[in-house]
Structure formats: structure tokens, C-alpha cells
Amino acid sequence: MLETNNFFHATRIVEGYGVLKTVGEECNHLGFKKVLVITDSFLASSEHYKVLKDSLDKENVVNYLLTNVKPNPRAEDCDEMAAFAKENHVDALIALGGGSAMDQAKAVGAVVTNGKTTIEWGDTELEKKILPLICIPTTSGTGAEVTWCAVITDTKRQYKMTVGDPVHMIPTLAICDPEITLGLPKSLTASCGVDALTHCIEAYTVQVHQPITDALALKGISMISENLEKAYNDGSDRNARRNMMIASTIGGMSFISSNVGAVHAFAETVGAWFDTPHGVANSLFLPYVMEYNIPACPERFVDIACAMGLKREDGMTDEEYALKTVEYVKALNRKLNIPTIRDIKGITEENFETIAERSANNVLSADNARKITKEDYLNLIIKAYNDK
């Protein structure tokens, strides 16, 4: 049988300082007359939203605003926004925010054109293309502006489901303006940056990687390693901020056509249960899952070590050099003041077993670099919890 690879990417990317001002023009070029902006209340009061609205008003694009976006978007909120979009006959959506706003907008767009409810489209392919969507990321982490899936919380089941389709849920346009990230708090710079790093590392080490995603992942790892600490230490570093935004987008392009693995299975579990922000949740588990996976593909972690710029000492085996990536990420988390598991409200030793079981049952576990069971997850969470 002929071996084939799919690489899904149909989102046009406009990148650079000041491109937020062009959204109104872009809407006119695309034929959008009436749009719904989906963001959160904080960003709705920001200068960035004002720039966006002025751009739309200048080009006579009718625009509405809804701000009920939570850190882990809820299915019921998506349905409520979809009803508003239908009632007002909007012809496009604009997501301004991090992964939560962009994921919520994707789910809204899916319900508007496909009917039913968000939960009914969970973990199944769509029938029709979503409403046209412009994504404007305000953090450098998720890469959601170029991905064709949305992770949405079903609050009744405490379960994160995926609403997605590689053909029908592709954002029309990504407006990547690093100007928006210049004022990003240190905590968000840190957790979102490690989120992007997680995307690249998992994309490179999962079982379904391919040459195109490999190239993107390694470039993303290199750019993040060179720029994340700079952006964290000096939030006004324009070069570092721009490189981090590009790296985040690269990470999204990489993992959406390969996949992610056990780190995300862990993160989705604690995110749905404890409402832990996704970037923080990934950061909690990344180095421990990396260490667990090294025996399955040490040569790939050698490539990652090279991309991180880590020095290889004379006589080092591949496994020893690969382990330097684990120490690098642990040290990076400390430098960035990333929370530990002990810092996360609600997570206690009593619920470790349930976390492990839910993580093992997550579909992402099947693509992890190394076969992983409930017992393995339990050992990893205990190790992470006890690692000071």
C-alpha cells in the first residue's frame, strides 16, 4: 500500500506589527458586511479592541460584540452565541483573544451553519463549512488561529471534547499582530510560551508525524528556545515578541497535521475538571512525559536538544543527550515561575487515580510516542507532584 501524508493548511496568514488596523479592509476584500466579534470582557475594554472596531467602522462593516468567553470555553456559551449570530444574520465571525476565544468562535461558526448544538458536534466530523472566521491571537501559545479544531468543555460530564474537521473548520484568515502581545503579563507570556513549546515537542514525537510537520516543529522549538525567556524578562522586546507569535503559529500548523499526545491528555483532564488554564496544565506535565517518552524515540529527542541549542558533551549517549531536554524544560519552568501541581487549587493526592484514568481514556493517548496506561499516568503525576 502506498504511504501518504496529509498536511492541512488553508488559512491565509497576515503577520507583522500594525496588521490589526487592516481587518476592516480585509473584511471588505472578503465580502463580509456584518460581523460578530467574539472576545472576553477584559479585551473588549482594551486599546486593541478599539483599533479593531475603528478599522471595521472605517470600512462600514457592521459589527456586534459578545464577551462571554471563559478560560476553558463551555458548550452552552457557544450555543448562546450561535443563536445571537443567527438572529442577527452575521456573515462572518472575528475571534480576538487566546485559544479560548478562537476555539469558542470556531464552535459558534460550526453550530450556525450545521445546526444542532455544540455537544452534538463533539468528537464527530461536521457536515458543512463553518461560518467564515478571522482569528486574531492575543497571546503566543495556542496556534489556534491556524488549526481546524476547537476544544470545548462539556460541563455536565467534566469532559473536554473536540469539535473539528480538517475540511470544514479552517479559519479563513489569521491576523497575527505582535503589537497586541507587548503588554502581556509575565504569567501569560510564560504559560502560553510553554504551551507553544509543548505543541512543537509533541508534534515531533507522536506516532503520526511527517516531514512537513517535523520541519515546522523543529523550527518552532528553536525559535521558542531563543525568544521565550527574552519576551518574559522584557515584555517590550519587539523582536522576541514577534518571534514568539510566529513560533506559536508554526506550532499550530505543526501539531494540527500530526497530533499531540500524553501531555495534552493530562492537560485536557485537569482543565475540564479543575478549570486549569490550558497553557499552565501543559506546563505541569511536559518534562515528565518527555522523560517517559525518550526510550521510544531517543533520536527524536536528540533532534529536539539540538533545536534547543543544548551542548552535547563528549561521549554522551543519545539517551543522555536526550535527557538534557527534560532538564532544560524543568529549568525553564522554574525561570518562568510556572506553577507546580501543588499550586493548582483542587488537585490533591486523593484524585490522582481518577486523573490518571481519565487521561488514559483520552483519545490522544493512542498517539503518544510510547504506549501509556493508567498506571503509567499515575506514576507520572506522582513524580510531578513530588518533584520540588
Secondary structure as UniProt FT lines:
FT   STRAND          12..15
FT   TURN            17..18
FT   HELIX           19..22
FT   HELIX           23..30
FT   STRAND          34..38
FT   HELIX           41..44
FT   HELIX           47..58
FT   TURN            59..60
FT   STRAND          62..66
FT   HELIX           75..87
FT   TURN            88..89
FT   STRAND          92..97
FT   HELIX           99..114
FT   HELIX           119..121
FT   TURN            122..123
FT   STRAND          133..137
FT   HELIX           144..146
FT   STRAND          149..154
FT   TURN            155..158
FT   STRAND          159..164
FT   TURN            166..168
FT   STRAND          173..176
FT   HELIX           178..181
FT   TURN            182..183
FT   HELIX           186..205
FT   TURN            207..208
FT   HELIX           211..233
FT   TURN            235..236
FT   HELIX           238..256
FT   HELIX           262..274
FT   HELIX           278..293
FT   HELIX           294..296
FT   HELIX           298..307
FT   TURN            308..309
FT   TURN            314..315
FT   HELIX           318..335
FT   TURN            336..337
FT   HELIX           341..343
FT   TURN            345..346
FT   HELIX           349..351
FT   HELIX           352..361
FT   HELIX           363..367
FT   HELIX           374..386
//
